[in-house]
Amino acid sequence: MKDYQLNYAADRPSLYDKKTREGRAFRMIKTLADFYGVIKLKDLKVLDIGSSTGIIDNVLSYKFKQVTGTDIDEQAIKFASKNFNHKNLRFKVEDAMNLSFPANSFDVVICAQVYEHVPDPKKLFSEIYRVLKPDGVCYLAALNKLWPIEPHYNLPFLAWLPKKIANLYIQITGKASSYYETPKSYWQLRNLTRKFTLIDYTPKILRNPNKFGYNDTLPNNLMARSITWIFSPLSRILAPTFFWILIK
């Protein structure tokens, strides 16, 4: 099994970018509000796996009953605990593949851009399933392996390559010493999450980005929007990120 990516936030200023991280939080809220209804959110207990610096969870705490942010990155959790203090918000250092929480503890688990960073994503999703209450949901934002530009290193086709070749590619370009992340395709992710019932929000978001808060992240001209609408049924292949609601 691979080692963990420790101190992940230390070299990534984007994880401390308040505007960007808060934008992600608002988009999560809009998606979950569409699924549950706005009023229902205030009754839900949330676990965020991979909460990092806590900026997202700070926003979530204004909408949900209780929010617990977890990460294996101790320095990021220290930053979060120091900077965000609400009665219904807490942060803990946790191993996503071996969570300390009892079974059936949370209504919602957030797993956003995390699965490719853990040593064993199968264990990750097993733990998510375990800690969710019956009929609880996982909000999953997941990188698509088939998207041609690998977003962590901005290298074309990196995720398509066998690991040995990908490692050589990333070394030659000077981006890193090895390619740690392991993105999955739609079908590989679906196999990992087969215990859950899937509601795929990706085509819904592509067709109506304003509703879900993506108006600043998707093309805004009429032609681009028309193309997005036409190809949204093909989002299993074309989407850079999948947005799923997984129901236990």
NORQUIBEL-V324163 format. One line per field, one symbol per residue. phi: phi as a letter, one per 20 degrees, with the letter a starting at -180 (. if undefined). burial: b if it has 16 or more other C-alpha atoms within 10 Angstrom, else e. A space follows every 50 residues. Layout:
phi: ???
burial: ???
This chain:
phi: .ffeeelffgdcgffdefffffgffffgfffffffengffgfddeddden flfnfffgffffddfbcdecaeefffffffffecccfdcbcbfbefebfe efflecfcddcdldgfddfbfffgfffgffeffgmfcdeddcfegeffdf ffcldfmgffeggfffffgfffemeaeaeffcfcegffffffdffeedde egffffecfffdndfeddgdfffffffgffegfeffdeffceccdddf
burial: eeeeeeebbeeeeebbeeeebbbbbbbbbbbbbeeeeeeebeebbbbbbb bbbbbbbbbbbebbbbbbbbbbbbbbbbbbbeebeeeebbbbbbbbbebe eeeebbbbbbbbbbbbbbbbbeebbebbbbbbbeebbbbbbbbbbbbbbb eeeeeeebbbeebeebbebbeeeeeeebbbbbbbbbeebeebbeebebeb bbbbbbbebeebbbeeeeeeeeeebeebbebbeebbbbbbbbbbbbbb
